[in-house]
Amino acid sequence: MAAKQILLITGGNTGLGYEAVKALYASATPYEILMGSRKISNGEQAIEKLKQEVKESSSNVSVVQADVTSDESLEKLVGGIESKYGKLDVLISFDTQIQSGALSIREAYNASWDTNVTGTQVLTTLSMPLLIKSKNPRLLFVTSGTSSLIQTDLSEGIFARLNAAPDAGWPKQGQLNPVTSYRSTKTGLNMLMREWARILRNDPVKVFAISPGFLATGLGGVGAEQLKKMGAQDPAIGGKFIRDVVEGKRDEYEGKIVRSDFFDSPVQPY
């Protein structure tokens, strides 16, 4: 019997990260799933919920501490994976943060970039020696349709509200944060993916960015039911789509931003 693939999913205890863990845990393919969580207790609660929702599985799932804003946490995480498994087959970076509250513009932007881009780069770099050892390594970054430069011009459907211009005059309340910082970081993440695709062009690592679509994950503090009223889809759709990428069903889009199936085009325009 072939050894189980080792999957690390940061932010796997909540939102879309949890849905990806659940979809992979329910797969007929057996995996060793490492659910990254900033707090171990939150990951343990998520695993309890997972095992109630998916009664039978050929996979194993365990929680690992993963704080992408802490180099010490990430170094300890990767060191633990190396000691126990000696390799890593799939890295999926989910950590997403929309900054709001009593933060200055600089504080909010730095915090968002640290979580969504810098932390992802640190973890990816630390993990690369383990990914290179895999027979079928995959590197997945989770981006957003809101990051597309082309789609900033769209004014229909789910983009109507997002791209609407505010009334004339200054100040414009709520326009600089948190949406602007979030979209900016995801655009930066897209280039990060492209750079890793270039860096690894002569290596066997398949690199993707996943644009899972408008999902009712509660991101940004907006309730799931309210998001559904705005047209958001069930997060399980995104989880299953990510599983498809992990299992090789979108390999023709390697090195690109891949969109979820309920969009018209499988490849995200830049």
C-alpha positions as CSV (number, residue, x, y, z in Angstrom):
1,M,0.0,0.0,0.0
2,A,1.3,3.4,-0.9
3,A,2.2,5.8,1.9
4,K,-0.4,8.5,2.6
5,Q,0.3,11.9,1.2
6,I,1.2,14.5,3.8
7,L,-0.9,17.7,3.6
8,L,-0.5,20.8,5.6
9,I,-3.4,23.2,5.5
10,T,-2.9,26.5,7.4
11,G,-6.0,28.1,8.7
12,G,-7.7,24.7,8.4
13,N,-9.8,25.0,11.6
14,T,-12.2,27.6,10.2
15,G,-13.9,29.0,7.1
16,L,-12.8,27.8,3.7
17,G,-9.8,26.1,5.2
18,Y,-12.0,23.9,7.3
19,E,-14.1,23.1,4.2
20,A,-11.0,22.0,2.3
21,V,-10.0,19.8,5.2
22,K,-13.4,18.2,5.3
23,A,-13.5,17.6,1.5
24,L,-10.1,15.9,1.6
25,Y,-11.0,13.9,4.8
26,A,-14.1,12.6,2.9
27,S,-12.1,11.7,-0.2
28,A,-11.6,8.1,-1.2
29,T,-7.9,8.9,-1.3
30,P,-6.2,8.5,2.1
31,Y,-4.2,11.4,3.4
32,E,-2.3,12.4,6.5
33,I,-3.9,15.9,7.0
34,L,-2.2,18.4,9.3
35,M,-4.7,21.1,10.2
36,G,-2.9,24.3,11.0
37,S,-4.4,26.4,13.7
38,R,-3.1,29.4,15.6
39,K,-4.5,27.9,18.8
40,I,-4.3,24.1,19.3
41,S,-7.6,24.2,21.2
42,N,-9.4,25.7,18.2
43,G,-8.0,23.0,16.0
44,E,-9.1,20.3,18.4
45,Q,-12.6,21.6,18.4
46,A,-12.7,21.7,14.6
47,I,-11.5,18.1,14.4
48,E,-14.3,17.0,16.8
49,K,-16.8,18.8,14.5
50,L,-15.2,17.2,11.4
51,K,-15.6,13.7,12.8
52,Q,-19.2,14.3,13.6
53,E,-19.8,15.5,10.0
54,V,-17.7,12.9,8.2
55,K,-18.4,9.6,10.0
56,E,-16.0,7.4,8.0
57,S,-12.6,8.3,6.4
58,S,-9.5,6.5,5.2
59,S,-7.5,9.6,6.2
60,N,-5.9,10.7,9.5
61,V,-6.2,14.3,10.7
62,S,-4.3,16.1,13.5
63,V,-3.9,19.6,14.6
64,V,-0.6,21.5,14.4
65,Q,0.2,25.0,15.8
66,A,0.7,27.4,12.9
67,D,0.9,31.1,13.4
68,V,1.9,32.7,10.1
69,T,2.8,35.9,11.8
70,S,5.5,34.2,13.9
71,D,8.8,32.9,12.4
72,E,9.4,30.9,15.5
73,S,6.0,29.1,15.2
74,L,6.6,28.3,11.5
75,E,10.1,27.1,12.1
76,K,8.9,24.8,14.8
77,L,6.0,23.6,12.6
78,V,8.2,22.7,9.7
79,G,10.9,21.1,11.9
80,G,8.2,18.9,13.5
81,I,7.0,17.8,10.0
82,E,10.5,17.0,8.9
83,S,11.2,15.0,12.1
84,K,8.0,13.0,11.9
85,Y,7.4,12.6,8.2
86,G,10.6,13.6,6.4
87,K,8.6,15.2,3.5
88,L,5.6,17.3,2.7
89,D,3.4,16.5,-0.3
90,V,1.0,19.4,-0.4
91,L,1.1,22.9,1.2
92,I,-2.2,24.9,1.1
93,S,-1.9,28.4,2.6
94,F,-5.3,29.7,3.8
95,D,-4.5,32.3,6.4
96,T,-6.6,35.3,5.5
97,Q,-7.0,38.4,7.6
98,I,-9.2,41.5,7.0
99,Q,-8.0,44.2,9.4
100,S,-10.5,46.5,11.0
101,G,-11.0,48.2,14.3
102,A,-8.9,50.8,16.0
103,L,-5.9,50.5,13.8
104,S,-4.1,53.2,11.8
105,I,-3.8,52.8,8.1
106,R,-0.2,51.7,8.4
107,E,-1.0,49.2,11.2
108,A,-3.9,47.7,9.3
109,Y,-2.0,47.4,6.0
110,N,1.1,46.0,7.7
111,A,-0.9,43.4,9.6
112,S,-2.8,42.3,6.5
113,W,0.3,41.9,4.4
114,D,2.1,40.1,7.3
115,T,-0.6,37.5,7.5
116,N,-1.7,37.2,3.9
117,V,1.6,37.6,2.0
118,T,4.7,37.7,4.2
119,G,3.7,34.9,6.5
120,T,2.8,32.8,3.4
121,Q,6.2,33.5,1.9
122,V,8.1,32.5,5.0
123,L,6.2,29.3,5.4
124,T,6.6,28.4,1.7
125,T,10.3,29.0,1.8
126,L,10.7,27.0,5.0
127,S,8.6,24.1,3.6
128,M,10.3,23.9,0.2
129,P,13.0,21.4,1.1
130,L,10.3,19.0,2.3
131,L,8.1,19.6,-0.8
132,I,11.0,18.9,-3.1
133,K,11.3,15.4,-1.5
134,S,7.8,14.5,-2.4
135,K,7.0,12.4,-5.5
136,N,4.1,14.6,-6.4
137,P,4.5,18.0,-4.6
138,R,1.8,20.7,-4.9
139,L,1.8,24.2,-3.7
140,L,-1.6,26.0,-3.4
141,F,-2.2,29.7,-2.6
142,V,-5.7,30.7,-1.9
143,T,-6.5,34.0,-3.6
144,S,-9.7,36.0,-4.3
145,G,-11.6,37.1,-7.3
146,T,-11.5,40.6,-5.8
147,S,-7.8,40.7,-6.5
148,S,-8.1,40.8,-10.3
149,L,-7.1,44.1,-11.8
150,I,-9.4,43.4,-14.8
151,Q,-12.4,42.8,-12.6
152,T,-12.1,46.1,-10.8
153,D,-14.0,47.4,-13.9
154,L,-16.9,45.1,-13.5
155,S,-20.2,46.6,-12.2
156,E,-22.6,43.7,-12.4
157,G,-23.5,40.8,-10.2
158,I,-21.4,40.4,-7.1
159,F,-18.9,43.1,-8.2
160,A,-21.6,45.8,-8.4
161,R,-21.3,46.7,-4.7
162,L,-17.6,45.9,-4.4
163,N,-16.6,48.2,-7.3
164,A,-19.2,51.0,-6.8
165,A,-17.6,54.4,-6.4
166,P,-18.6,56.4,-3.3
167,D,-20.1,59.9,-3.4
168,A,-17.9,62.8,-4.2
169,G,-16.1,64.6,-1.3
170,W,-13.7,63.7,1.5
171,P,-13.4,61.8,3.8
172,K,-14.9,58.6,2.4
173,Q,-15.8,56.5,5.4
174,G,-14.9,52.8,5.2
175,Q,-13.2,53.1,1.8
176,L,-9.6,52.7,2.8
177,N,-9.9,49.7,5.1
178,P,-10.6,46.9,5.4
179,V,-11.6,46.0,1.8
180,T,-8.8,47.9,0.1
181,S,-6.0,46.3,2.2
182,Y,-7.5,42.8,1.6
183,R,-7.7,43.2,-2.1
184,S,-4.2,44.6,-2.3
185,T,-2.7,41.7,-0.3
186,K,-4.5,39.2,-2.5
187,T,-3.1,40.9,-5.6
188,G,0.3,40.6,-4.0
189,L,-0.3,36.9,-3.3
190,N,-1.0,36.4,-7.0
191,M,2.4,37.7,-8.0
192,L,3.9,35.6,-5.2
193,M,2.3,32.5,-6.8
194,R,3.7,33.5,-10.2
195,E,7.2,34.0,-8.8
196,W,7.1,30.5,-7.2
197,A,5.9,29.1,-10.5
198,R,8.9,30.7,-12.2
199,I,11.4,29.7,-9.4
200,L,10.1,26.0,-9.5
201,R,9.8,25.8,-13.3
202,N,12.5,23.2,-13.5
203,D,11.4,21.3,-10.4
204,P,8.5,18.9,-10.1
205,V,6.4,21.1,-7.8
206,K,3.0,22.1,-9.3
207,V,2.0,25.6,-8.3
208,F,-1.5,27.1,-8.3
209,A,-3.5,30.0,-6.9
210,I,-7.1,29.1,-6.2
211,S,-9.9,31.6,-6.6
212,P,-12.7,29.8,-4.8
213,G,-15.4,32.3,-5.6
214,F,-17.8,34.3,-3.5
215,L,-18.5,32.0,-0.5
216,A,-20.5,32.4,2.7
217,T,-17.5,31.9,5.0
218,G,-18.2,34.9,7.3
219,L,-15.0,36.6,6.3
220,G,-14.7,40.2,7.5
221,G,-17.3,39.8,10.2
222,V,-20.3,39.6,7.8
223,G,-22.6,36.7,8.8
224,A,-22.9,33.7,6.5
225,E,-26.7,34.2,6.0
226,Q,-26.2,37.8,5.1
227,L,-23.6,36.8,2.6
228,K,-25.9,34.2,1.1
229,K,-28.5,37.0,0.5
230,M,-25.8,38.8,-1.4
231,G,-25.3,35.8,-3.7
232,A,-22.5,33.9,-1.8
233,Q,-22.3,30.2,-2.4
234,D,-22.0,27.3,0.1
235,P,-18.3,27.2,1.3
236,A,-18.4,23.4,0.7
237,I,-18.2,24.2,-3.0
238,G,-14.9,25.8,-2.5
239,G,-13.6,23.0,-0.4
240,K,-14.4,20.4,-3.0
241,F,-12.9,22.5,-5.7
242,I,-9.6,22.7,-3.8
243,R,-9.7,19.0,-3.3
244,D,-10.0,18.6,-7.1
245,V,-6.8,20.7,-7.5
246,V,-5.0,18.6,-5.0
247,E,-6.1,15.4,-6.7
248,G,-4.9,16.5,-10.1
249,K,-8.1,17.4,-11.8
250,R,-6.9,20.9,-12.8
251,D,-3.3,20.2,-13.7
252,E,-3.7,21.9,-17.1
253,Y,-3.9,25.2,-15.2
254,E,-0.6,24.8,-13.4
255,G,1.1,28.1,-12.7
256,K,-2.2,30.1,-13.1
257,I,-5.0,31.4,-11.0
258,V,-7.7,28.8,-11.2
259,R,-11.4,29.7,-10.6
260,S,-14.1,27.6,-9.1
261,D,-16.4,25.7,-11.5
262,F,-19.5,27.9,-11.0
263,F,-17.7,30.7,-12.9
264,D,-17.8,30.9,-16.7
265,S,-14.0,30.7,-17.1
266,P,-11.7,28.3,-15.3
267,V,-8.8,30.7,-15.4
268,Q,-8.8,34.0,-13.5
269,P,-7.9,37.0,-15.6
270,Y,-5.2,39.2,-14.2
